[in-house]
């Protein structure tokens, strides 16, 4: 499922790009693609050591260690990025946290942190850069969501909630800015083989037959969606079809996933 409407292509050469989650498994690949396109890129990540190592391999890149778990951290990171770039043309909100467990055992502090990084941070960063984009008459905000933002997956309650929120924010902001030169892109991959998906998730995925993509493939598709100014892109079949069905008749998805969810509980439960 994909919304194929496009506006004028966003050629990234010489553009000023901010990428959060840049040192991650998929972020580092996407950062390389952006750098190779000829853009200047501000790399934001909480892992300062990995971020610096990445930056040394990329031309026209700036390492900005940043903690997106608070408003102050978000403002400091985006302010520094705007300063080193001298502006911003594209903001890519990729940074995210994962939680996989039975919800009765979920850590409430973890829930708050996950919602802050996955949802509130992209909203805060977008709010900071939007006036500048409007003033210069161009810009693009890219939110990397998840198929979990269209299908509520058992044992990923907090993560799914954060991604549902990010999808709603992206759609609402796009409609609000429909008469402006600012483009909003939302990309929804299915599960990806990156370190965010821990051992128990990988074990559960193998036991239930969960489809998982290689990070390089997804990073390339995200890059293509950015350059094409796509509005919404959903990556992965049959998950994209399930997302469409879930939006119309969610009870069918309840039934279709019941057996899989019973298996998944073995891996999500602390006892399991």
N, C-alpha and C positions, 0 to 999 in steps of 0.2 A: 504494500500500500504506500503510495507516494503522491504528494501533491506536486504536480509537475510544472505548475505555473512559474515562470521565471521573469525577472526584470533584466536590465542591462548587466552583462557579465562583469563581475568584480575581479579584474586582473590585479593580482597581489603585488606585482613588481613595483617597487618603490613605495608601497603602502606601509603604514605604521600599524603594526599588529600587536595586540596584547593577548597572551595565552596563559591561562591558569592551569594548574596541574601539569605543567610542562615537563617535569622530570619523571612522570609516570611511564608505564609500559607503552601506552598508546600516545601519551602526550609527547614523549621524546621523538617518536616517529613523525607525528604531525608537525612538530617544531622543525624537524629536518626538511620536510617538504615545503614548509612556508619559507624557510631560509633559502632553500634552493630556488625558489620562485623569484628571488630578488627583493623580498620585503625586508624591512627592519622589524625585528621582533623582540618584545620584552617578555622574558620567561619568568613566570611567577610560580613558586612552589614552596612548600614548607621544608622540603629536604634540601638544605643549602648545599651540602656536599655534592649530591648528585646533580643539582642544578648547575653548579659551577663547572663540573666536568662536562656537562652537555654543552654549556655555552662556549667552552674552549674549542669545540668541534664545529661550531656554526658561525658563519659570517654574519655580520650586522646583527648580532644578538647581544642582549643585556640580561644578566642574571639578577633577579630580584627575589631574594628569599622573603617569603611573606606568609603570614598566618591569617587565614581567612575565617578563623573560628570566632571572630568578634568584629563589631563594627569598626573599632579603632584599627584593627589589623587590616581590614579591607580597605579603609581609607588610606592607610599608610602605603600599602602595596600599589594601589591604583594611582595614587599621587606620584610615587616614585617612577612608575612606568610612564606616565604622561610626561614627567620631567625629562627622562632620558631619551624618550622618542621625540619630544617636542610636539606632542599631539597624539591623536589616535584616529585611525580609519576603521579598524576592525577589532572588536572585543570577542574573544572566544572563551566561553565559560565551560571548561572541561573538568576542573578539579571536583573530586567527589569522594565520599566515604561510603562504605558498605556495612550492612549488618544482617546477619543470617542467624536467626534463632527463633524459638517459640516465643510469642509475644508476652506470655505470662512471666518469662524469664528475662525479658529485655531490660537493659539498664537505662533508666530514665535520663541519666546524664548523657549517655550515648545517643539517645533519641534527640535531645536538644542540640548536641554537637552536630549530628548528621543533618538535621534540618537547617542548621546555620550554614554549613559548608555547601550542601547540595542545593539549597533553595534560596535562603536569605542572602548569601554572598553574591550569587549571580544577580539578584535583584538590586542589591546595594551598588555593585560595580556598574551595572547598566545605568542606574540613576545618576552616577557620577559622570559617566562619559556622554550621556545623551545630550545635555545642553551644548557641549562642544560640537558634537556631530550635527546638531540642528543648525548651529551658527555657521558652520562651514559648508552646509548644504549637501553633505554626503556622509555615509557611514553604514556599518553593518554590525549587528549584535548576533552572535551565534551561540545558542545554548545546546549543549550536548546532553540529551536526555537518555532515555532507555525505554525498551519495550515494556519495562516494569512501570512506566508512566502511563501506559495504556491498558495494561492487564495487571490487576492486583494479584501478586504471587504470594501464596502461603509461605510463612516464615521469613518473608521479606517485607513485613508490614510497614516499618518505618522508612525503609529505602523506597518502597513503592509510593508511599505517601509523598515523599520529597520529590520524586520524579513526576508524579501526577501534578503536583504544584508547579513544577518548572514548565511542564507542557501548557498548563493553563495560563501561566504568566506570559509565555511566548505568544500564545494565540491572542490574548487580550492586548498585549503591547503592539503586535503586528496590526491589529484592527484599529487601534488608537492612532497609529502612525501611517495609516493607509494613504493619506494625502500628503505625506512628507517624503523626503528623499532618503529616509532611513529604512533599511531592510532588516527584517528579523528572520533568522534561519533557525529551525529546530530540527535536530537530527536524533533519531531514535534507533540505536543499535540493539540487537539482542545481546545475549551474554558474550563477553569477549575474554580470551585467555590472557588475562593480565593479573599481576599480583594482588589486585583488589579482591579477586575471587580466591579465597583462602582454601586450604586443604579440604575442610568439610564441604565447602561448596563444590569443589571439583569432584569429590567422592559422590556427593548427592547427584551431581550432574551425570556422572557415569552410570549410576544406578537407575536413574529415571530416563536416560536417553536425551538429556538436555542438549540442544544444539549450541555450540560455542564457536565463535569465529576467531581467526588469527588477528592480532592487533594491527599488523601491517595492512591487511586488506581493508579493515574498517577505517584506519587513518587515511588511506588513499581515497575512500569514498567520502569521508568528511571533507577532505581538501577539495574534492570535485564539487561537492554541494556548496562550499563557500564560494568558490570561483564562479559557479553558475547562479549564485544568488537564489538558491532554492528556498521555498517557503517552509516546507516540511518534507522530511525524508525518513522513511521507515525501512530499516535494513534487516533482512532475514525472512525467509519463507519456511514453514507456514506461520511463524509468529506474527508477521504483518497481517495475515488474514485473520488470525485469532484476535488481534487487536481491533479489527473492524467489527468482527462478530461480537466481541465483548462490549463494544459501544452501543450495540443494538439490542442484543439478547444475552446479557451477562449470565443468566441462569444456565444457558447451554454450556458456557465455559466452566461454571461450577461443577456440572456433571462430568464434563470431559476431563477435568483435572483431578477429580476426587481420588482415584487410585494412585496417581502419581504423588499426590500430596501425602498420602499415608506412608509411602516409601520415604519421602523427603523428611518426614517428622523424625525418623530414626537418626538422621544426621543433624537435624536442627536442635533436638532436645539435648540438654546438658547430660542427661543420663545416657542417651545414645552415644 
